[in-house]
């Protein structure tokens, strides 16, 4: 079973701390077994969590055999990282342990030097401070999370859920991740990035907005060869207005949104059916098998065949 250690630093943000505990603890595999064993670790027995004092059942030794370590945010992100914590994280990283930060948890993780030279993210308000404090880190404030393989970082608190679901999908496939997402009342993947939340004059969220019906229609018509003009006609607007609305409310373009939706459906079919790659490509609206394979690999980093081998074996 995959072991997840959540590191509780002094002044830990309770929401950041509880997010991975809840998401991973409630994840179930297709046969009903839990997918993760979660432990909370801290340098000291009692940790100040603002509104309450936390007594962690594990010390830093709980990080040693973890498969994944989560670093939640803290109220004072630039506070010095205790040497024992820094050493424990660096030792775990040297052993290949996967590490992920939530929100301003990127600050203590960056303080170890493990993020030097990597592209990372954090809450958009804290991004300039992170870049100034750790100039060797490449800060991208426009995305919900960044996956560098061993090291992952997420934006604001809710993006921590996006990141947790992403890691579940990496570990067990999109079917298990989709089940965890439904339990969390979250979409498996939100479109766009933090750009959809920064300096907007209106609520950018698609739910309940003028785009909601259109997004539903797109999901129901993934197999069709849709052009931008087709989508604009369905929305009863011009292509220029459609693009602007999509940028404002999803952080991406209509065709990019459509491509990502097609790839997600293809992942589900690769995991849950025996259909050929060629058939699945056609089912999700790609005009040729070559186009499907190229788009799938650019989006997921692996070929459809490799994805199926990995996640069919996980399910079996």
N, C-alpha and C positions, 0 to 999 in steps of 0.2 A: 504494500500500500504506500502511496506517495505521502511523504511526511512534510508538512508545512509548519515552519516556525515563524510566529509573528513576534517581532521585536518591540517591546514596550520601553521606550526611552522616557526620561523624566519630562513632564509637561506634554505627554502624548495627547494627540487629538482623539477623543473617544470615537468619533465617527470613523476616522481612518483606521483605528484599531479594530473596530467591530466588523467593518466591511469584509475583510478576508476571512475572519472567523466564521461569520454567518454563511458566506457564499461557499467556501470550501467544506465546511462541516456538514452542510446539507446536500452536497453533491452525491448522487447515487449513480452507479453503473447500471447497465441494462438488466443485470440479474438481481439488482437490489442491494448489492454490497456497497458500502461507502467507498468513495474514490480517494479520500484523503483522511489522514490523521493530523489534527491541528493541535499545536501547543503554543502557549504564550510564554515568552522568555524575557527576562529582564536582568540587568546587572545587579540590582538590589531587590530585596524581598518586597519592599513597599515603594510604589511608584506614584508620583503626583500626576493625576489625570485631570486636574482642574476641579471639576465638580465633585470628584470623589478620589479616594486613594485605592490604587490597584495593588493587589497582592498576587504576583505572578507565580504560578506553580513550578516554573522551570527557571533555572539560572542560565547563564550564558553557555553552559555545557549543553543545553538543549539545542544549540545551533549546530553542534558538531556533526551529527548524523542526519541533519535535515536535507531533503531534496530541494526544497525551496525556502528561502528566507524572505519575509515581507517586512519592509521598513515603513511604518506609518509616519505621517507628518507630526510635527511638534509645534507648540505655540511660538517658540523662539528658534526659528530654523537655523540661525547663524551661531547659536550657542556652541561652545566647544564640545566635540565628541569625546566622551571618556576614552582614555587609552585602552582599557580592557575591551570595550565594545569595538573600537577600531580594529584591534588585533584579532578579535574573534571573527569579525566580518572578513578581514583579509585572509585569514587562515581558511575559512570556509570557501571563499572564492578560489583560492589556490587548489582546493580539492574538487573544483568544478561545480559547486552548488549554485543553482539558479537564484538570482536575487532580483527583487522588484520593490520599487518605492511607490507610495501613494501620496499624491499631492506634494507638499513641501518635504516629504520624506526623501526627496531627491537631494536635499541639502546634507543630511548626515551621511547618506550613501556617497555623495560626492566628496565628503570630507575624508573618506578612506583613500581617495586617489583612484578608486576602481573605475570611475566614469571618465577619467581623462582621455581625451581624444574621441569620445563617443558622442553621438547625437542623443540628446535626452530631452525630456519635457518636465514641466511642473505647472502649477496653477499660473494662469497668464499674468496675474498681478505680481507674482513672485519671480517671474522669469527674468526681468532685468537684474534683480538682486542676485539671483543664482549665477547669471552670466558674469556679473561684476566680481562676485566672491570667488568663483572658480573659473578663471579665464581659459583653462585648458579643456573645459567642457563645452560642447556645441549645443546650445540651448535652442530648441524649436518650440515656440509658444503657440503654434497654430494647430497642434494635433492633440488627440485625446490620450494617446499613449505611444510609446516607442519601444519596439522589440529589437534588441541587439543580440538576441540569442541567449547568452548567459545573464545579461543585465537588461532589465526592463524598467521603464519609468512611466508614471501616469500623471495626468493633469489634476484638476480639482477633484474634490472628494468623490463625486458621483462617477468620475472617470476611473476611480479605483475599481468600481464594479465592472466597467468595460474591460479593464485589464485582467481582473480575475477570471471573467468569462473567456477572454482570449487565451489565458493559460490553460483553462480547462479544455478548451478546444484543441490546443496543442497537445495536451496529455492524452485525451480520450476521444477526440473527434467532435464534430459539430452536433451530433444527435444528443450526446450527454450534455454538451454545453447548452444546447437549446432547452433541454429539460431544466437545467439550473437557472437559465434566464427566465423561464416561465415562472419558476418558483420565486424568483426575486422580483417578478413583475417588471422585467427589463427586456428591451429588444436585445437579441444576441449581438448585434453590431449596430451602433448608431452611425449614421452617415456624417461625413464632414469631420471637423475638428473643433478646437476651441474658438476658431474664428466665428463660429455661429453664435457664440455667447459674448463676444467682445463688442462693446459700444454699438448696440443696436437700439433703434427707437421703438421697437415692438418685440413681442415674444417670438423668438425664432423657431420654436419647436413645432414640427409638423402636426402633432396631434391637435385636433380641433381647429386647424388652420385651413386656409383655402386649398392647400396642397393635399390634405388628407385623402380625399376621394380619388385624386389623381394617382397618388402612391398606391392605393389599393388596386386601382385599375391596372397599373403597371405590373404589380405582383401577379395579377390574374392573367396577364398577357405576355409573360416572359418568352413564350415560344414563338411569338410573332416577330417578323422582321420590322422593327419600328424605327422610323427616322425621327429626327428632331421635329420635323413638320407634322408627323403623325401625332406626336405627343402634344404639341401646341394646339393642334386641332381638337384633340380630346379635351384639353383644358380650356378651349374656347378663348385663346389669347394668341398674341404674336410670339414668334420664337424669341425675340429680344426680351419681351416681358417675362416669358417663361424662364429663360436663363437667369434673369435678375432675381426672380422669386426663389428659384432653387438655390442660388448662391446665398440669399438672405436667410433662408429657412432650413437648409440642410448643409450648407458649407461646401457643396459640390455642384456639378452640372447635371442636367437630366440624363445624358448618355452615360456619364460616369456612374451615377446612381444605378442606372439600369444594368450596366455591366457588373457591378458589384452584387446586385440582387441575383443576377443569373449565375454568378460563380457560387454564391451561397447555396442556391438551389442545386447546383451541380454537385457540391460537396455532399449534400444530403442524399442525393441519388447514388453517388459513388459508395457511400457508406451502407445504404439500406437496400439496394437492388443489385441484381446481377446484370443489368443492362450494359451493353458495350459502351466504351467511351464515345464512339461515333454516335450512337443512339442518344446518349445523354446530352452530347453537344447540340444535337438537333432539338431535343426536348426543351432546352433552355434558351433556344433562339440564336445559336451561332450558325452562320451560313455554311461553314465547312469544318471538318475535324481539325484541320491545321490551325485555323483561326481559334477554335476552342482551346486546343492544347497550348497555343502561344499565350492567349489571354489568361488561362488558368495558371500557367507557370509564372507569369508576370505578377499575378495577384497573390498567389499563395507561396511562391518560391519553390514549388515542386510540380512535377508532372501529374496529370490525373491518375495515371497508373500507379505512381509512387504513393500518392495520397490514398488511393484505395487500398494498397497493400498495407499501409500503416494503420489506417483506421478500421478496416475490416477485421484485421487481426486483433485490434483492441476490443472491438465489439464481441468477437468470437471468444 
